Amino acid sequence: MKRTTSNQGADSAHNSQNSLDWSGTYQGTLPCADCPGIRYVLTLKEDNSYQLKTQYLERGDSVFTESGKFTWDKNGNQITLAERGEKFQVGENQLFHLDMEGNRITGDLAEHYILSKTTENITGRYWKLIELRGKPVADGTTQKEPYIRLNAEDNRVEANGGCNGMGGTYELSDPNRIKFSQLIGTMMACENMEVENGLREVLKSTDSYHVSADTLQLFRARMAPLARFVAVEK
């Protein structure tokens, strides 16, 4: 998608800023001097703000989140994360991590300094539950429609198991890994709680996912799907 707007100071000729669909989330693992790598999840927003999540591999499960503003260079092809001073060249669905002088990394490790834009759109969508542990979940079998929705802004998940509203947090990592926190919510009792209890257990044990078009599947250890969802406009 071509952009028709650009920030003050960018060239009027086509550049990354005004001709690429650069907003979105980019992921990758960058080299680390004293660990196997640093997991980056960088979200660039239309208002030139960003959110960055970093995780040092094999140093526990801690994920560090920060946010701030980024600026474009005068040519509209590079950005700098203001709070960190880190620079990236903006390409088609890719960000190239640059050195402090704004140059591309070369050599054998060059390909490891690339963040790729996520194309499997799992966040921000209303995922209606249609199958649970291989059994169809038919419309009308629960008091409310069971679903999940993942909010990329704060890594929150909202859900309904068919009776009670639920909420918690989630973490995404490569390749297609996902981890949900323990969900908390209301405590109403409904006639059919089998689907809700089953969905809670599925989210508790899920460790990976697969998105194909408008279908989402959740897995554990890449075995048979624990749950299947379909994207619905809400």
C-alpha positions, -999 to +999 in steps of 0.1 A: +000+000+000+015+033-010+016+061+015+006+096+005+017+114+036+052+121+049+068+139+078+083+173+075+120+170+065+116+139+043+123+141+006+094+145-018+107+116-039+096+081-032+113+067-001+105+042+026+086+067+047+061+077+020+059+046-003+060+016+020+034+002+044+059+004+073+036+005+103+032-028+121+051-053+142+086-067+134+103-097+150+137-113+151+166-124+173+196-102+172+231-113+181+242-109+218+278-108+231+272-129+262+239-148+254+225-168+225+205-138+213+182-110+221+146-115+210+131-082+195+095-075+190+093-039+177+060-022+168+060+010+147+029+031+148+015+057+124+021+086+149+058+078+149+057+061+183+070+026+190+068-002+215+098-025+219+099-058+238+132-075+244+141-108+259+176-121+266+175-158+256+185-183+283+183-156+310+149-165+322+115-156+309+117-118+316+104-096+288+114-059+290+089-035+274+095+001+266+079+027+244+088+061+229+091+080+197+112+074+166+124+099+140+131+096+103+163+107+086+162+135+060+160+109+032+130+091+047+147+057+047+161+052+082+145+056+116+161+062+150+145+050+183+149+083+202+152+068+237+177+042+227+196+058+198+192+026+178+189+029+140+171+008+115+169+009+077+132+004+067+127-020+038+098-039+023+085-059+053+119-058+070+139-036+093+177-038+091+195-030+124+223-005+117+254+004+135+256+037+155+267+056+124+237+044+104+256+018+083+243-017+074+260-046+092+281-067+069+299-100+071+288-135+082+263-122+108+246-097+085+214-118+080+210-120+118+205-082+121+171-083+103+137-080+119+108-093+097+073-079+097+047-103+110+023-114+083+002-139+103-024-115+118-033-131+151-038-099+171-067-075+170-091-101+156-122-116+171-116-154+171-148-174+175-143-209+190-156-236+166-138-267+178-124-279+212-102-309+214-115-322+181-152-317+190-172-291+172-186-262+193-220-256+177-238-222+178-264-221+207-248-247+228-235-221+253-252-191+269-228-167+252-205-170+221-171-184+232-142-164+217-107-149+223-092-116+212-055-106+216-047-069+220-013-061+206-011-027+224-008-042+259-005-079+253-038-085+269-062-113+260-099-110+265-122-141+262-155-156+269-159-193+276-197-193+268-207-180+303-180-159+319-158-131+307-121-138+312-089-118+308-051-121+312-019-116+292-001-134+265+034-136+250+044-143+214+078-155+202+093-173+172+084-196+156+047-192+162+050-197+199+024-183+223+020-184+261-011-173+280-011-163+317-037-178+340-070-162+331-092-145+357-128-134+353-164-135+365-177-166+384-212-171+372-226-206+369-244-216+337-260-249+326-233-259+302-198-252+316-180-279+297-169-256+268-158-229+292-138-253+314-123-269+284-113-235+269-096-225+302-076-257+302-066-253+265-053-217+270-035-228+301-016-256+282-012-240+247+024-233+236+021-227+198-004-216+172-010-216+134-029-190+114-042-198+079-064-171+063-093-167+088-086-198+109-066-200+141-054-233+157-038-237+191-014-265+199+007-280+226+039-297+215+027-296+179+003-324+185-033-325+173-050-290+176-063-282+211-088-257+197-098-241+164-112-206+159-125-186+129-121-149+125-154-130+128-160-093+122-171-077+155 
